Amino acid sequence: HPLVLVKRSKWAVSMYLLLLRKKFNFTFRNLHFIRGQGTTYHYTFHGDPHATFASFFGGSNPFDIFFGSGRQRGTTNGTNDHGGDHDMDIDMDGDDDPFSSFSHFGFNGINGFHHGGGRRHRKEPLHSSRRKVQDPPVVHELKVSLEEIFHGCTKRMRITRRRLNPDGRTMRTEDKILNIVIKRGWKEGTKITFPKEGDETPENIPADVAFVLKDKGHPLFKRDGSNIIYTAKIGLKEALCGCTVNIPTIDNRAITLPCNDIIKPGTIKRLRGEGLPFPKNQSQRGDLIVEFQVRFPDRIPPQSREIIKQHLPQS
C-alpha cells in the first residue's frame, strides 16, 4: 500500500539521521529488532556516518532498499545467537516487487503479513508437476479380403475418442475418420499405427491406435504368404483317365489346366505368377497352387468291379 511505503520510508530516513549523531551508542532493542530473549546487541559509531549507514542498510542510498532492482542472489554473513558466523542465502527474485526489500528488516509483507519472502510462488497448473505417461496402444483387428490385398485399397475407419478442450481440464467426445491405405501384397499381421489418436485426459498422453491386418475367409482360395492355394476336386474316373480342369484366378480369370497323367490324392500343380504381389516388389507375384482332391464313389456295381479287376495292374 502506498501509505505503508511512505511510513516506512520516513522510518528509514529517521534512522539514518539518528545515526549521523556522533558517538551515539544504541541497541537493537531501540529499533525493535529483538532477536532473542534477554540479549542486547550493541553498536558503536566509528566516525563515518555514510559508512555507518552502509554497514547497517547494505548501501549508501537509503531508498535503494525500497526502489532497487531486487533481482539478485547473494550470500551475506550474519551473526547467530551464540556469537558465531553463518551464511544466509538471499533469494531476491521478486519480479520487481517494490515490497520484497522489506524482508531485510523482518517484514514479510505489507502490514506484517507474509508476502512470499522475496520469491513469488506462482500457482502451477493442475497436474503440471506430474509426468505424463502414454497409455498402451489400442489395437484393432482389420479384416481384408484377398481381392483387396491383390488390388490394394483404402479403408475408412471411424473411431470415437475423448479429447481435451482448450482449457486443458474438461473433455469432449468426438468421432474421427482414419484412412488406412492397404498396399498390394501386404501380409497378414501387418500393423498400421496412428500415433496419439486415442483418448486424451489431463493425466495421460494419448495412446497410439493400431490396426492389424487379418485375412478374411475366401470361398475359393487359401493364402500362404504371397501364394494362393486352390483345391480342385475331380472324380476317380478323371483321376485315372485324365481330364481338363478350369482353374479360377484371383483376378477373375480362368486358366485351363490339362491333366493327362494319373492324378493321385494330394497331387499338386503350380501355376507360376498367378498369386498375390510381393509386398517389396509388386511387379512380381507368387504362385497359384492347385491341390487335387479325388472323390471316390460310395459303391461300384459288380460288373464294373470285374472290369476294373481285369484292367488294373496288380499292386
Secondary structure, DSSP 8 states (H G I E B T S, - for coil): -HHHHHHHHHHHHHHHHHHTSTT-EEETTTTT---STT---EEE--S-HHHHHHHHHSSS-TTHHHHS----EEEEEEE-TTS-EEEEEEE---SS-TTGGGGGGT--SGGG----TTS------TTTTS--EE---EEEEEEE-HHHHHH-EEEEEEEEEEEE-TTSS-EEEEEEEEEEEE-TT--TT-EEEETT-S---TTEE---EEEEEEE---SSEEEETTEEEEEEEEEHHHHHH-EEEEEE-TTS-EEEEEE-S---TT-EEEETT-S-EETTEEEEE--EEEEEEEE--S---HHHHHHHHHHS---
